[in-house]
Amino acid sequence: MRVLINVCFVIVLLSACARNEEGSNSNSQEQPVEFNKITSNLTDEEYKPTKEEKKEIEIDETDKEAMLEVPLIKQNPELKYGCEVTSLTMVLNHAGVSVDKMEVAKKMPKDDDQVKKTKQGDIIEWGNPDEGFVGDVTGKKPGYAMFDKPMETLMKQFLPNNTVNLTGKDFNDILNHVSDGKPVIVWTTGDYKLPDRWESWRHNGEKITTPLDLHAVVLVGYDQNNVYINDPLSGKKGAKVEKDTFIESWKALKRRAVSYE
């Protein structure tokens, strides 16, 4: 939700500044924008800002707070590695789809490649979480995760016309989705901080590099300083997490997010 400020009778100069945005390049800079040739005989109708000028004078007006009532579902004991599936089940039930986590798990896309390790226990070959769930979701055998693309495919089996992949969006867009009444599945880590257990392995000649401490939760609310999540692993409903810290971890997980509209 943005408001565009109309500018007339004024010469506006926005100074360049270096942003230290979470997860972004601290050396990136915004170039100053000048509104030139705005004379006193121009009216609002006569002056048409360029696209670049419009971009610079937009003001974000994300709602300051929102909180949704989303049923809490725990992944354990049946689905040791089922944080994505269980988070999806919460969102589906909020959307009016009466389904349990085991039914959802049966339908999820899978990458059935078996894990191969060195004698020291390092993973050398496994599946691709961009293609389907890697490993055994129940925990009877090694299991890992799945990312937004197979999650989107799975969700479409229950909400074929309403599923939306929000991966890559700005976090304010994610918050706006929540304020519109739609909880969002987001990828973070187990402690909602930056990942610190990175691992790499090969899959069909491709190198997969990903953190082993990743986690998926349901974003159900936010205020000025915090976000609120339903965590399928801890079993906490509406758990409060410091917003900036959470955003850092979400960005480290490539801004993955899935919901419905």
ABEGO torsion letter per residue (X at the ends): XBBBBBBBGBBBBBBBBBBBBBGBBAABBBBBBBBBGBBAABBAAABBBBAAAAAAABBBABBABBBBBBBBBBAOAABAAAAAAAAAAAAAAAAGBBBBAAAAAAABBBBABBBBBBAAGBBABBBBAAAEBBEBAAGABBBBBBBAAAAAAAAAAABAAABBBABGBBAAAAAAAAAAGBBBBBBBBAAGBBBABBBBBBBGGBBBBBBAABBBBBBABBBAABBBBBBAAAGBBGBBBBAAAAAAAAAAAGGBBBBBX
